[in-house]
Every structure is written in C-alpha cells, then in structure tokens.
Amino acid sequence: MNLEGIISISGKPGLYKVVSKRKNGLIVESIPEQKKLNVFALDKVSALDDISIYTYEEDIPLKEVYSKLFELEEGKKSIDHKESGDNLRKKMIQILPDFDQDRVYSSDLKKLFQWYNLLISANLLVADVEEEKEVEEVKEVKEVKEVKEVKGVKKK
C-alpha cells in the first residue's frame, strides 16, 4: 500500500492528495470530488504515512493495517464507518487482534474505516503484489536498456 502524499486536514472532511507545495502551505486535491484548494501552514495536517495504530506490543503503521484489511476484504469496501463502535471493534479484531482497545477509540476506528472505503472507491489502494510487479517491470526495462547500450546498440 502506498499512502504517500495523502493527507487529512483537521476540520475538513475526507482525504486529500498533495498536488504541490508552496512557501506558505500546500495545494491539495480532495479525493472524492477532485477539487483543488489551498492549505495554509497554520492548518493542522496529518499524513497517512505517519499514522499508526496502537497495539500491546508496538505501533503498527496504517499502511500495514490497510494491507491486512485489503486482503481480508479481497480489495473491496469494508464495513461502513457509521456502524456501532462494537461492530467496528469486532471488525478491527479480525484485522489486528492485538490492537490496544483502551487507547484506540471508536472515533479512530470510524476514521480508519471511512478513509479505507474512500481510498478503495477512488482506486488509490493497490495490493503490494501489484506494486511489486510494476517495480519489477521498470527494473526489467532498465536492464534491457543497459544491455543494449553496453553492446553498442541504441534503440528508441
């Protein structure tokens, strides 16, 4: 899962993709509506890459939680974030059995599932296997180009 460049802005619903940086803030695009807006340096912004879930052992990055949820749901949407806190906790136990139930609040779980479903509907969550295939294809193309250059053959 690649959550790089995806942020949450305090006081604004949904998720945003960073389009560009400015000296006094960011230009972002809302994921569902694809509308661009300015985010100023004073706004509280959280990158999804930096968020993790408390467990009894260690903190697990959101990326790993979403990978497990993606596998469990077979790449489809998950439970609705408007479900009761008990139902959200039951689902979370399926994903991450040792999550710290005292420090992870129902509001955190609502955001977690809301964001997951939003990312799935926007096709922004891709299984790690697919990402690895893309990386391997790029490596193969580079290797072929290097071999052709070494042999003195340059084709475009």
GROMACS elastic network, one bead per residue, 0.5 to 0.9 nm:
[ bonds ]
;  ai    aj funct       b0    kb
    1    63     6  0.58007   500
    1    64     6  0.75727   500
    1    66     6  0.72738   500
    1    67     6  0.61891   500
    1   124     6  0.87570   500
    1   125     6  0.60185   500
    1   126     6  0.58476   500
    1   127     6  0.60617   500
    1   128     6  0.57483   500
    1   131     6  0.79714   500
    2     5     6  0.88211   500
    2    49     6  0.82469   500
    2    63     6  0.71009   500
    2   124     6  0.81871   500
    2   125     6  0.70749   500
    2   126     6  0.75715   500
    2   128     6  0.84765   500
    2   131     6  0.87187   500
    3     6     6  0.57233   500
    3     7     6  0.85971   500
    3    47     6  0.82545   500
    3    48     6  0.60246   500
    3    49     6  0.56391   500
    3    62     6  0.87052   500
    3    63     6  0.67751   500
    3   124     6  0.83197   500
    3   125     6  0.79972   500
    4     7     6  0.84703   500
    4    17     6  0.87905   500
    4    47     6  0.77241   500
    4    48     6  0.72774   500
    4    49     6  0.59656   500
    5    16     6  0.82917   500
    5    17     6  0.56720   500
    5    18     6  0.52566   500
    5    19     6  0.81698   500
    5    47     6  0.71012   500
    5    48     6  0.79930   500
    5    49     6  0.80590   500
    6    15     6  0.68333   500
    6    16     6  0.56429   500
    6    18     6  0.63052   500
    6    31     6  0.88988   500
    6    46     6  0.87221   500
    6    47     6  0.60486   500
    6    48     6  0.59796   500
    6    49     6  0.77678   500
    7    15     6  0.58226   500
    7    16     6  0.52392   500
    7    17     6  0.62522   500
    7    18     6  0.72601   500
    7    28     6  0.88141   500
    7    45     6  0.65933   500
    7    46     6  0.55050   500
    7    48     6  0.56421   500
    7    49     6  0.84055   500
    8    12     6  0.78225   500
    8    13     6  0.80341   500
    8    14     6  0.68800   500
    8    15     6  0.50362   500
    8    16     6  0.62209   500
    8    17     6  0.88735   500
    8    44     6  0.85422   500
    8    45     6  0.58017   500
    8    46     6  0.52008   500
    8    47     6  0.64144   500
    8    48     6  0.72306   500
    9    12     6  0.55585   500
    9    13     6  0.75473   500
    9    14     6  0.80789   500
    9    15     6  0.73696   500
    9    16     6  0.77427   500
    9    39     6  0.83710   500
    9    43     6  0.71581   500
    9    44     6  0.59866   500
    9    46     6  0.64661   500
    9    47     6  0.88780   500
   10    13     6  0.79709   500
   10    43     6  0.71462   500
   10    44     6  0.54300   500
   10    45     6  0.62700   500
   10    46     6  0.79232   500
   11    43     6  0.88437   500
   11    44     6  0.84654   500
   12    15     6  0.84621   500
   14    30     6  0.73378   500
   14    31     6  0.74332   500
   14    32     6  0.78117   500
   14   114     6  0.82538   500
   14   115     6  0.71948   500
   14   118     6  0.78285   500
   15    29     6  0.86326   500
   15    30     6  0.61204   500
   15    31     6  0.58414   500
   15    32     6  0.79957   500
   15   115     6  0.70783   500
   15   118     6  0.79264   500
   15   119     6  0.84609   500
   16    28     6  0.59467   500
   16    29     6  0.53669   500
   16    31     6  0.53116   500
   16    32     6  0.85831   500
   16    34     6  0.86565   500
   17    27     6  0.87434   500
   17    28     6  0.54567   500
   17    29     6  0.52004   500
   17    30     6  0.63838   500
   17    31     6  0.64515   500
   17    34     6  0.89915   500
   18    21     6  0.77056   500
   18    26     6  0.69723   500
   18    27     6  0.62557   500
   18    29     6  0.64861   500
   18    30     6  0.89734   500
   19    26     6  0.76367   500
   19    27     6  0.55575   500
   19    28     6  0.50909   500
   19    29     6  0.65018   500
   19    36     6  0.83865   500
   20    26     6  0.60000   500
   20    27     6  0.51912   500
   20    28     6  0.69724   500
   21    24     6  0.83372   500
   21    25     6  0.63209   500
   21    27     6  0.61008   500
   21    28     6  0.87128   500
   22    25     6  0.51308   500
   22    26     6  0.54281   500
   22    27     6  0.72466   500
   23    26     6  0.80242   500
   23    41     6  0.87061   500
   24    39     6  0.84975   500
   24    40     6  0.59649   500
   24    41     6  0.56820   500
   24    42     6  0.89178   500
   25    38     6  0.71703   500
   25    39     6  0.54788   500
   25    42     6  0.82003   500
   25    43     6  0.86307   500
   26    37     6  0.84519   500
   26    38     6  0.58762   500
   26    39     6  0.50368   500
   26    40     6  0.64310   500
   26    41     6  0.77548   500
   27    36     6  0.68019   500
   27    37     6  0.58012   500
   27    39     6  0.61130   500
   27    40     6  0.87151   500
   28    35     6  0.81776   500
   28    36     6  0.55153   500
   28    37     6  0.55725   500
   28    38     6  0.63333   500
   28    39     6  0.70180   500
   29    32     6  0.89156   500
   29    33     6  0.81284   500
   29    34     6  0.53680   500
   29    35     6  0.52687   500
   29    37     6  0.63769   500
   29    38     6  0.88456   500
   30    33     6  0.56927   500
   30    35     6  0.53940   500
   30    36     6  0.64658   500
   30    37     6  0.79652   500
   31    34     6  0.53488   500
   31    35     6  0.79322   500
   31   118     6  0.78616   500
   31   119     6  0.79475   500
   31   122     6  0.70174   500
   32    35     6  0.84147   500
   32   118     6  0.73094   500
   32   119     6  0.87875   500
   32   121     6  0.83650   500
   32   122     6  0.68283   500
   33    36     6  0.89636   500
   39    42     6  0.82349   500
   39    43     6  0.65050   500
   39    45     6  0.86235   500
   40    43     6  0.55476   500
   40    44     6  0.88355   500
   41    44     6  0.78897   500
   41    45     6  0.88328   500
   42    45     6  0.89678   500
   46    49     6  0.85312   500
   46    50     6  0.72794   500
   46    51     6  0.76107   500
   47    50     6  0.54580   500
   47    51     6  0.69019   500
   48    51     6  0.52713   500
   48    52     6  0.84283   500
   48    61     6  0.89195   500
   48    62     6  0.69756   500
   48    63     6  0.79644   500
   49    52     6  0.81911   500
   49    61     6  0.74303   500
   49    62     6  0.70023   500
   49    63     6  0.69238   500
   50    61     6  0.73608   500
   50    62     6  0.79019   500
   51    60     6  0.86983   500
   51    61     6  0.61153   500
   51    62     6  0.57309   500
   51    63     6  0.84868   500
   52    59     6  0.58540   500
   52    60     6  0.52135   500
   52    63     6  0.81401   500
   52    64     6  0.89128   500
   52    65     6  0.84838   500
   53    58     6  0.86587   500
   53    59     6  0.54543   500
   53    60     6  0.51775   500
   53    61     6  0.62728   500
   53    62     6  0.65153   500
   53    65     6  0.79598   500
   53    99     6  0.71453   500
   53   100     6  0.81817   500
   53   104     6  0.72888   500
   54    57     6  0.82532   500
   54    58     6  0.66290   500
   54    60     6  0.65662   500
   54    61     6  0.89956   500
   54    98     6  0.88290   500
   54    99     6  0.58278   500
   54   100     6  0.54738   500
   54   101     6  0.84449   500
   54   103     6  0.68178   500
   54   104     6  0.66281   500
   55    58     6  0.54251   500
   55    59     6  0.56239   500
   55    60     6  0.70553   500
   55    96     6  0.83044   500
   55    97     6  0.87261   500
   55    98     6  0.55572   500
   55   101     6  0.81728   500
   55   103     6  0.86566   500
   55   104     6  0.87355   500
   56    59     6  0.81362   500
   56    98     6  0.61368   500
   56    99     6  0.63138   500
   56   100     6  0.55317   500
   57    98     6  0.78720   500
   57    99     6  0.86444   500
   57   100     6  0.89205   500
   59    99     6  0.87475   500
   60    63     6  0.82483   500
   60    64     6  0.66910   500
   60    65     6  0.70255   500
   60    99     6  0.88158   500
   61    64     6  0.55248   500
   61    65     6  0.66357   500
   61    66     6  0.88534   500
   62    66     6  0.60542   500
   62    67     6  0.84861   500
   62   112     6  0.84347   500
   63    66     6  0.52372   500
   63    67     6  0.62246   500
   63    68     6  0.88388   500
   64    68     6  0.63129   500
   64    69     6  0.85926   500
   65    68     6  0.52555   500
   65    69     6  0.61965   500
   65    70     6  0.85259   500
   65    95     6  0.71483   500
   65    96     6  0.73273   500
   66    70     6  0.58359   500
   66    71     6  0.85084   500
   66    95     6  0.88797   500
   66   112     6  0.87545   500
   66   116     6  0.70485   500
   66   125     6  0.84094   500
   67    70     6  0.50193   500
   67    71     6  0.62969   500
   67    72     6  0.86370   500
   67   125     6  0.87004   500
   67   126     6  0.88065   500
   67   127     6  0.70305   500
   67   128     6  0.76981   500
   68    71     6  0.51879   500
   68    72     6  0.61604   500
   68    73     6  0.86236   500
   68    95     6  0.61240   500
   68    96     6  0.81296   500
   69    73     6  0.59985   500
   69    74     6  0.81838   500
   69    75     6  0.82849   500
   69    78     6  0.79171   500
   69    92     6  0.88076   500
   69    94     6  0.87593   500
   69    95     6  0.59673   500
   69    96     6  0.89850   500
   69   116     6  0.86228   500
   70    73     6  0.52604   500
   70    74     6  0.56935   500
   70    76     6  0.71405   500
   70    77     6  0.84596   500
   70    78     6  0.85975   500
   70   116     6  0.88177   500
   70   120     6  0.89609   500
   70   125     6  0.81743   500
   70   126     6  0.85391   500
   70   127     6  0.73025   500
   71    75     6  0.64785   500
   71   127     6  0.80640   500
   72    75     6  0.79204   500
   72    76     6  0.89978   500
   72    94     6  0.84750   500
   72    95     6  0.74361   500
   73    76     6  0.53759   500
   73    77     6  0.68299   500
   73    78     6  0.63668   500
   74    77     6  0.87068   500
   75    78     6  0.89555   500
   75   120     6  0.75034   500
   75   125     6  0.82413   500
   75   126     6  0.80764   500
   75   127     6  0.77976   500
   76   117     6  0.82374   500
   76   120     6  0.68679   500
   76   121     6  0.85630   500
   77    80     6  0.83956   500
   77   116     6  0.75561   500
   77   117     6  0.52416   500
   77   118     6  0.85425   500
   77   120     6  0.62992   500
   77   121     6  0.74990   500
   78    81     6  0.87133   500
   78   113     6  0.70078   500
   78   114     6  0.89001   500
   78   116     6  0.76248   500
   78   117     6  0.63695   500
   79    82     6  0.85237   500
   79    83     6  0.74284   500
   79    87     6  0.85661   500
   79    88     6  0.74976   500
   79    91     6  0.76937   500
   79   113     6  0.69363   500
   79   114     6  0.87530   500
   79   117     6  0.83115   500
   80    83     6  0.57810   500
   80    88     6  0.85327   500
   80   110     6  0.83333   500
   80   113     6  0.68973   500
   80   114     6  0.70483   500
   80   117     6  0.79303   500
   81    84     6  0.82270   500
   81    85     6  0.89878   500
   81    88     6  0.74959   500
   81   109     6  0.76830   500
   81   111     6  0.71693   500
   81   112     6  0.80846   500
   81   113     6  0.54329   500
   81   114     6  0.52168   500
   81   115     6  0.89198   500
   81   117     6  0.86235   500
   82    85     6  0.85722   500
   82    88     6  0.88992   500
   82   110     6  0.70435   500
   82   114     6  0.85015   500
   83    86     6  0.81855   500
   83    87     6  0.63072   500
   83    88     6  0.65880   500
   83   110     6  0.83064   500
   84    87     6  0.53508   500
   84    88     6  0.63887   500
   84    89     6  0.87172   500
   84   106     6  0.85486   500
   85    88     6  0.50764   500
   85    89     6  0.61241   500
   85    90     6  0.86473   500
   85   105     6  0.86726   500
   85   106     6  0.53154   500
   85   107     6  0.81904   500
   85   109     6  0.79279   500
   85   110     6  0.80250   500
   86    89     6  0.50750   500
   86    90     6  0.62049   500
   86    91     6  0.86957   500
   86   106     6  0.82794   500
   87    90     6  0.50670   500
   87    91     6  0.62820   500
   87    92     6  0.85866   500
   88    91     6  0.51591   500
   88    92     6  0.61336   500
   88    93     6  0.86682   500
   88   106     6  0.74532   500
   88   109     6  0.65121   500
   88   110     6  0.73815   500
   88   113     6  0.82710   500
   89    93     6  0.61309   500
   89    94     6  0.87381   500
   89   101     6  0.80976   500
   89   106     6  0.75674   500
   89   109     6  0.74757   500
   90    93     6  0.51508   500
   90    94     6  0.66141   500
   91    94     6  0.51881   500
   91    95     6  0.66364   500
   91    96     6  0.87518   500
   92    95     6  0.50333   500
   92    96     6  0.58010   500
   92    97     6  0.71306   500
   92    99     6  0.78853   500
   92   109     6  0.78469   500
   93    96     6  0.50884   500
   93    98     6  0.72313   500
   93    99     6  0.72484   500
   94    97     6  0.59951   500
   96    99     6  0.57181   500
   97   100     6  0.89546   500
   98   101     6  0.84027   500
   99   102     6  0.89043   500
   99   103     6  0.87179   500
   99   104     6  0.75879   500
  100   103     6  0.56166   500
  100   104     6  0.60211   500
  101   104     6  0.53182   500
  101   105     6  0.72088   500
  102   105     6  0.71322   500
  104   107     6  0.82711   500
  104   108     6  0.62627   500
  104   109     6  0.73261   500
  105   108     6  0.52076   500
  105   109     6  0.65819   500
  105   110     6  0.88185   500
  106   109     6  0.50335   500
  106   110     6  0.61782   500
  106   111     6  0.87365   500
  107   110     6  0.50313   500
  107   111     6  0.63862   500
  107   112     6  0.86367   500
  108   111     6  0.52351   500
  108   112     6  0.61562   500
  108   113     6  0.87971   500
  109   113     6  0.61910   500
  109   114     6  0.83535   500
  110   113     6  0.54229   500
  110   114     6  0.59342   500
  110   115     6  0.84337   500
  111   115     6  0.58465   500
  111   116     6  0.83307   500
  112   115     6  0.53841   500
  112   116     6  0.61750   500
  112   117     6  0.87700   500
  113   117     6  0.61370   500
  113   118     6  0.84591   500
  114   117     6  0.53303   500
  114   118     6  0.61355   500
  114   119     6  0.86567   500
  115   119     6  0.60676   500
  115   120     6  0.85204   500
  116   119     6  0.51807   500
  116   120     6  0.61381   500
  116   121     6  0.86225   500
  116   125     6  0.82523   500
  117   120     6  0.50412   500
  117   121     6  0.60896   500
  117   122     6  0.85652   500
  118   121     6  0.52407   500
  118   122     6  0.62711   500
  118   123     6  0.86738   500
  118   124     6  0.87123   500
  119   122     6  0.51142   500
  119   123     6  0.61170   500
  119   124     6  0.51582   500
  119   125     6  0.59258   500
  120   124     6  0.60978   500
  120   125     6  0.57321   500
  120   126     6  0.85591   500
  121   124     6  0.78058   500
  121   125     6  0.89139   500
  122   125     6  0.81107   500
  123   126     6  0.73313   500
  126   129     6  0.83007   500
  126   130     6  0.66566   500
  126   131     6  0.69588   500
  127   130     6  0.54796   500
  127   131     6  0.66100   500
  127   132     6  0.88555   500
  128   132     6  0.60724   500
  128   133     6  0.86120   500
  129   132     6  0.50694   500
  129   133     6  0.62761   500
  129   134     6  0.87774   500
  130   133     6  0.51000   500
  130   134     6  0.63950   500
  130   135     6  0.87808   500
  131   134     6  0.51507   500
  131   135     6  0.63071   500
  131   136     6  0.86711   500
  132   135     6  0.50570   500
  132   136     6  0.61022   500
  132   137     6  0.85994   500
  133   136     6  0.50463   500
  133   137     6  0.61496   500
  133   138     6  0.86963   500
  134   137     6  0.51267   500
  134   138     6  0.63484   500
  134   139     6  0.87287   500
  135   138     6  0.51961   500
  135   139     6  0.62741   500
  135   140     6  0.87168   500
  136   139     6  0.50342   500
  136   140     6  0.61517   500
  136   141     6  0.86791   500
  137   140     6  0.50999   500
  137   141     6  0.62734   500
  137   142     6  0.87174   500
  138   141     6  0.51974   500
  138   142     6  0.63041   500
  138   143     6  0.86868   500
  139   142     6  0.51323   500
  139   143     6  0.61399   500
  139   144     6  0.86627   500
  140   143     6  0.50508   500
  140   144     6  0.61766   500
  140   145     6  0.86339   500
  141   144     6  0.51848   500
  141   145     6  0.62753   500
  141   146     6  0.86991   500
  142   145     6  0.51157   500
  142   146     6  0.61742   500
  142   147     6  0.86701   500
  143   146     6  0.50633   500
  143   147     6  0.61665   500
  143   148     6  0.86386   500
  144   147     6  0.51634   500
  144   148     6  0.62285   500
  144   149     6  0.86382   500
  145   148     6  0.51904   500
  145   149     6  0.61809   500
  145   150     6  0.86511   500
  145   154     6  0.79473   500
  145   155     6  0.83475   500
  146   149     6  0.50877   500
  146   150     6  0.61354   500
  146   151     6  0.86709   500
  147   150     6  0.51150   500
  147   151     6  0.62868   500
  147   152     6  0.86657   500
  147   153     6  0.85412   500
  148   151     6  0.52013   500
  148   152     6  0.62730   500
  148   154     6  0.60322   500
  148   155     6  0.77152   500
  149   152     6  0.50156   500
  149   153     6  0.54926   500
  149   154     6  0.56976   500
  149   155     6  0.86829   500
  150   153     6  0.74276   500
  151   154     6  0.85308   500
